[in-house]
Amino acid sequence: MRVTRSLFVGGATLIALVLTRASVQSQQQPAPASSIQAAAAAVTLPRGNLEHGRYIVEHVAMCVECHSGRDDHGSIVESERFIGAPIPFGPSWSKDWAMRAPRNKGLPGYTDASALRLLTQGAIGRNGEHLRAPMPRFRMNVQDAADVIAYMRSL
């Protein structure tokens, strides 16, 4: 009886170890690109409110300030709004500072999922990388992010 019980406990322990190892290994392997693309395609945004999105972009998040070209007097050039611009400042203490704000008019290269992640999870770019400062780490709610996305895509 003792031998049978020992074998049972030993066998159950071995099975638990094998299952734990398999589970850990599967968690460590990156998801295949096709599942990442499928997850990105599966996001459905709520209907965006263009006026609220415009308000957030221009008066709260202030995207227009860095992502727009300026004239010699420092005023935003209307024809260069959101098409990208050099960032004319930077701290002397940081070497990881973006020197140019990219075009964000229309959100080129961003799916709805990656744009939502950018605005709700803190400056994570379209390829999953953290964007360099001075890009703010936004933590918008889903509706505000949907409003911003709708507005930016309308430009």
C-alpha positions as CSV (number, residue, x, y, z in Angstrom):
1,M,0.0,0.0,0.0
2,R,2.8,2.4,0.9
3,V,4.6,1.7,-2.4
4,T,1.4,2.3,-4.4
5,R,0.7,5.6,-2.5
6,S,4.4,6.7,-3.0
7,L,4.2,5.9,-6.7
8,F,0.9,7.8,-7.0
9,V,2.2,10.9,-5.2
10,G,5.5,10.7,-7.1
11,G,3.7,10.3,-10.4
12,A,1.3,13.2,-9.6
13,T,4.3,15.4,-8.7
14,L,6.1,14.6,-11.9
15,I,3.0,15.4,-14.0
16,A,2.6,18.7,-12.1
17,L,6.2,19.6,-12.8
18,V,5.9,18.8,-16.5
19,L,2.7,20.8,-16.9
20,T,4.2,23.7,-15.0
21,R,7.3,23.7,-17.2
22,A,5.2,23.5,-20.4
23,S,3.1,26.4,-19.1
24,V,6.1,28.6,-18.3
25,Q,7.7,27.8,-21.7
26,S,4.6,28.7,-23.6
27,Q,4.4,32.0,-21.7
28,Q,8.0,32.9,-22.5
29,Q,7.6,32.5,-26.3
30,P,6.4,35.5,-28.2
31,A,3.1,35.3,-29.9
32,P,3.3,34.6,-33.6
33,A,3.0,37.7,-35.8
34,S,-0.3,36.4,-37.2
35,S,-1.9,36.4,-33.7
36,I,-0.7,39.9,-33.0
37,Q,-2.2,41.1,-36.3
38,A,-5.4,39.2,-35.5
39,A,-5.6,40.9,-32.1
40,A,-4.9,44.3,-33.7
41,A,-7.7,43.8,-36.2
42,A,-10.2,42.7,-33.5
43,V,-10.4,46.1,-31.8
44,T,-13.6,48.0,-32.3
45,L,-13.6,51.6,-31.1
46,P,-16.6,53.3,-29.9
47,R,-18.0,56.0,-32.2
48,G,-15.7,59.0,-32.0
49,N,-16.9,62.6,-31.4
50,L,-14.9,64.8,-33.8
51,E,-15.4,68.1,-31.9
52,H,-14.4,66.5,-28.6
53,G,-11.4,64.9,-30.3
54,R,-10.4,68.3,-31.8
55,Y,-10.7,69.9,-28.3
56,I,-8.5,67.2,-26.7
57,V,-5.9,67.3,-29.5
58,E,-5.6,71.1,-29.7
59,H,-6.3,72.3,-26.1
60,V,-5.6,69.4,-23.7
61,A,-3.0,67.0,-25.1
62,M,-1.6,69.9,-27.2
63,C,-0.5,67.6,-30.1
64,V,-0.6,70.6,-32.4
65,E,2.3,72.3,-30.5
66,C,5.0,69.7,-31.3
67,H,3.7,68.0,-34.5
68,S,3.2,71.3,-36.5
69,G,5.7,73.4,-38.4
70,R,6.3,77.0,-37.3
71,D,7.3,80.2,-39.1
72,D,10.2,82.5,-38.1
73,H,8.1,84.1,-35.4
74,G,7.2,80.8,-33.8
75,S,3.6,80.8,-35.0
76,I,2.2,77.5,-36.3
77,V,2.0,77.5,-40.1
78,E,-1.6,76.5,-41.0
79,S,-0.5,74.3,-44.0
80,E,2.0,72.4,-41.7
81,R,-0.4,71.5,-38.9
82,F,0.2,67.9,-37.8
83,I,2.7,67.1,-40.6
84,G,5.7,66.8,-38.3
85,A,8.3,69.3,-37.2
86,P,11.7,69.6,-35.5
87,I,11.6,69.9,-31.8
88,P,13.6,73.0,-31.1
89,F,14.4,72.3,-27.5
90,G,15.9,69.5,-25.4
91,P,17.4,69.0,-22.0
92,S,21.2,68.8,-21.7
93,W,20.9,65.8,-19.4
94,S,19.1,63.5,-21.8
95,K,20.5,61.8,-24.9
96,D,17.3,59.9,-25.5
97,W,15.2,62.8,-26.7
98,A,13.4,63.0,-30.0
99,M,14.7,65.7,-32.3
100,R,11.7,65.6,-34.5
101,A,8.0,65.1,-33.9
102,P,6.6,62.8,-36.7
103,R,3.6,63.4,-38.8
104,N,0.4,62.4,-36.9
105,K,-2.1,63.8,-39.4
106,G,-4.3,60.8,-40.3
107,L,-2.3,58.6,-37.9
108,P,-0.2,57.0,-40.6
109,G,1.0,53.5,-39.8
110,Y,-1.4,53.1,-36.8
111,T,-4.2,50.6,-36.7
112,D,-7.1,51.4,-34.4
113,A,-5.6,49.0,-31.9
114,S,-2.1,50.5,-31.9
115,A,-3.5,54.1,-31.8
116,L,-5.7,53.1,-28.8
117,R,-2.7,51.6,-27.1
118,L,-0.7,54.7,-27.7
119,L,-3.3,56.9,-26.1
120,T,-4.4,54.7,-23.2
121,Q,-1.2,52.8,-22.2
122,G,1.5,55.5,-22.2
123,A,3.3,56.4,-25.4
124,I,3.7,52.9,-26.8
125,G,4.3,53.3,-30.6
126,R,2.8,51.3,-33.4
127,N,5.6,48.6,-33.2
128,G,5.2,48.2,-29.4
129,E,8.2,50.4,-28.6
130,H,8.2,53.1,-26.0
131,L,8.3,56.5,-27.7
132,R,11.0,58.9,-26.7
133,A,10.5,62.1,-24.7
134,P,9.1,64.6,-25.0
135,M,6.1,62.5,-26.1
136,P,3.7,62.5,-23.1
137,R,2.6,59.3,-21.5
138,F,-1.1,59.6,-22.1
139,R,-3.6,57.5,-20.0
140,M,-6.8,58.5,-21.7
141,N,-10.0,56.6,-21.2
142,V,-11.3,54.6,-24.3
143,Q,-13.9,57.1,-25.3
144,D,-11.5,60.1,-25.2
145,A,-8.9,58.1,-27.2
146,A,-11.6,57.1,-29.7
147,D,-12.5,60.8,-30.1
148,V,-8.9,61.7,-30.7
149,I,-8.4,58.9,-33.2
150,A,-11.6,59.9,-35.1
151,Y,-10.4,63.5,-35.2
152,M,-6.8,62.7,-36.3
153,R,-8.1,60.4,-39.0
154,S,-10.4,63.1,-40.3
155,L,-7.6,65.5,-41.1
